[in-house]
Amino acid sequence: MYQLEEKIWFWVLAVIPFIMLLFLGLQIWKYRAQKKFAKASTLKKLSPNQSVFKSVLKVLVLCLAFASIAIALVNPKIGTKLETVRSQGVDIVFAVDVSKSMLAEDVAPNRLEKSKQLVTQIINNLVSDRVGIIAYAGKAFPQLPITTDYAAAKMFLQSMNTDMLSSQGTAINEAIKLAMTYYDDEEQTNRLLIIISDGEDHSNVASDAAEEAAAEGIRIFTVGVGDVKGGPIPQKNQNGIVLNYKKDSNGETVITRLDEETLKNIAKIANGAYMNGRNTNDVIAEIKDVLSKMDKKEFEAKQYADFKDQFQWFLAAAIFLLFLDVFFLERKTAWLKRLNLFNENL
């Protein structure tokens, strides 16, 4: 297991393409300048030991040095010891709507990305609770089982998209039924299901599923994402350019709207509450308040401890590469000239 302490320093890697472009521009300028004064054959006689390969090698070594510096600044850490710890928390399952209507851009950047932001921020504010993730559209799909690995949860969350399920629609009942299988303790009373959706469920069975969940001690909180006024569903190409908007069988542009009533009804049946997801801070504050009032269950979890810094290895590599770059000459060396690996003697 590893950790990256200061990810912002990855920006140092932006220096590498700049160095490559600068080197390329310099080589083009040198070639054009030399061409004005002499032919290639004459230049070869005047400077027989000039090596293009060595120039390229110097730049590559310099780029590797900057890459090593960037990684050293990020300070990767490796967990050296796996421990079993006892924690207290709540089991939280997130059911995220990935139907096509979640592509509507009535909230920025769109409903699905807003949903991911909400779940990510909620997870960032958890301490020792366990989390699971479900994706649903016309059917529900288990994305991540109950775990304490928040990094994995956020990774799986970011991979979710509207193409992951072929069956379209918004079957909230399917998500609730699947969530009921996530909780492994029948006597457990601290079960929480958070549904993030625009609420456009065209079936009438979600309330029945909510009643079943409530009977098993599962509280359902719903978060509405979208606008009650609605918006069209853009159809984009691979470059993110809008080509058209989704139309119905009559050729009319489909307008998808946030259905707050459905989400409020589900939450009310399952002893939860509805939250409008437009303001992320408000949602996080309400979830934190709910969790603080819930009984915590004790469970065991394995986690890495004693993370040790590894920056020194990359710093040493960077110093060595910079030292190497200084002593690299752009002339051919005798042994390399004899090998003629790149046909430089031709």
Beta strands, then each sheet from edge to edge (+ up, - down):
strand 1: 2-4
strand 2: 76-89
strand 3: 91-97
strand 4: 130-136
strand 5: 140-147
strand 6: 191-197
strand 7: 218-224
strand 8: 231-232
strand 9: 234-236
strand 10: 242-245
strand 11: 255-256
strand 12: 274-276
strand 13: 297-309
sheet 1: 1+ 2- 13+
sheet 2: 5+ 4- 3- 6- 7- 12-
sheet 3: 8+ 11-
sheet 4: 9+ 10-
end
